[in-house]
């Protein structure tokens, strides 16, 4: 029997869509922060920088212009003035 895939739900309050991910990496004011499903609750101030959303082999990249994030009960909430989807180079 295959192992159950753990998933982290993401709520971006500047966007109308909800995302889900295997892992998310955000740029906090103290450095990069990786978030996996099942982690302890955490809050962080966000710096201007890239947020990477990993789903299997796919990676969605966004530029986040500061704000705050909170993870609790496998739900990640990001509050920011602006987030832009970055196109692959």
RODO-2510 file (C-alpha; in nm, 4 decimals, decimal comma):
residues 89
     n   res          X          Y          Z
     1     x     0,0000     0,0000     0,0000
     2     x     0,1484     0,3397    -0,0966
     3     x     0,2262     0,5845     0,1806
     4     x    -0,0275     0,8635     0,2291
     5     x     0,0943     1,1847     0,0687
     6     x     0,1117     1,4689     0,3203
     7     x    -0,0129     1,7990     0,1902
     8     x     0,0114     2,1567     0,3171
     9     x    -0,2723     2,3947     0,2229
    10     x    -0,1784     2,7560     0,1518
    11     x    -0,4082     3,0578     0,1787
    12     x    -0,2785     3,3673    -0,0036
    13     x    -0,4968     3,6580     0,1024
    14     x    -0,3917     3,8734    -0,1925
    15     x    -0,5014     3,6053    -0,4406
    16     x    -0,8409     3,4561    -0,5145
    17     x    -0,7116     3,0990    -0,5356
    18     x    -0,6031     2,8443    -0,2812
    19     x    -0,2939     2,6368    -0,3374
    20     x    -0,1728     2,3104    -0,1929
    21     x     0,1848     2,1956    -0,1672
    22     x     0,4264     1,9277    -0,0532
    23     x     0,6642     2,1993     0,0699
    24     x     0,6916     2,5785     0,0654
    25     x     1,0054     2,7912     0,1024
    26     x     0,9581     3,1594     0,1891
    27     x     1,2019     3,4432     0,2502
    28     x     1,1540     3,5556     0,6092
    29     x     1,3300     3,8577     0,7572
    30     x     1,5590     3,6124     0,9404
    31     x     1,6385     3,4045     0,6284
    32     x     1,4741     3,1326     0,4205
    33     x     1,2147     2,9190     0,5969
    34     x     1,1035     2,5782     0,4675
    35     x     0,7551     2,4594     0,5611
    36     x     0,6313     2,0994     0,5438
    37     x     0,2992     1,9467     0,6412
    38     x     0,2869     1,8459     1,0067
    39     x     0,5266     2,1101     1,1352
    40     x     0,4793     2,2903     1,4646
    41     x     0,2898     2,6207     1,4429
    42     x     0,5097     2,9104     1,3355
    43     x     0,4721     3,2765     1,2402
    44     x     0,7263     3,4903     1,0576
    45     x     0,7669     3,8366     0,9117
    46     x     0,8337     3,8109     0,5386
    47     x     1,1004     4,0005     0,3504
    48     x     1,0705     4,0925    -0,0155
    49     x     1,1741     3,7778    -0,1956
    50     x     1,0795     3,4570    -0,3674
    51     x     0,8291     3,2043    -0,2380
    52     x     0,8601     2,8558    -0,3893
    53     x     0,5678     2,6128    -0,3810
    54     x     0,6713     2,2504    -0,4435
    55     x     0,4204     1,9902    -0,5679
    56     x     0,5980     1,6697    -0,6662
    57     x     0,8335     1,7696    -0,9491
    58     x     0,6528     2,0993    -1,0185
    59     x     0,7691     2,4258    -0,8622
    60     x     0,5600     2,7423    -0,8672
    61     x     0,7597     3,0576    -0,7990
    62     x     0,6173     3,3842    -0,6699
    63     x     0,7683     3,7139    -0,5660
    64     x     0,6242     3,8249    -0,2320
    65     x     0,6619     4,1882    -0,1304
    66     x     0,6936     4,1509     0,2466
    67     x     0,4136     4,0713     0,4885
    68     x     0,3595     3,7946     0,7415
    69     x     0,2964     3,4207     0,7319
    70     x     0,1539     3,1744     0,9807
    71     x     0,1394     2,7964     0,9751
    72     x    -0,1019     2,6083     1,1989
    73     x    -0,2743     2,2699     1,1541
    74     x    -0,1299     2,2187     0,8030
    75     x    -0,2672     2,5528     0,6826
    76     x    -0,0256     2,8262     0,5774
    77     x    -0,1677     3,1786     0,5630
    78     x     0,0316     3,4500     0,3859
    79     x    -0,0692     3,8152     0,4202
    80     x     0,1105     4,0476     0,1804
    81     x     0,0441     4,3656    -0,0135
    82     x     0,1446     4,2010    -0,3401
    83     x     0,2467     3,8597    -0,4712
    84     x     0,3396     3,8023    -0,8363
    85     x     0,3699     3,4696    -1,0138
    86     x     0,7175     3,4459    -1,1677
    87     x     0,7583     3,2941    -1,5114
    88     x     1,0300     3,0346    -1,5720
    89     x     1,3420     3,1698    -1,7368
***
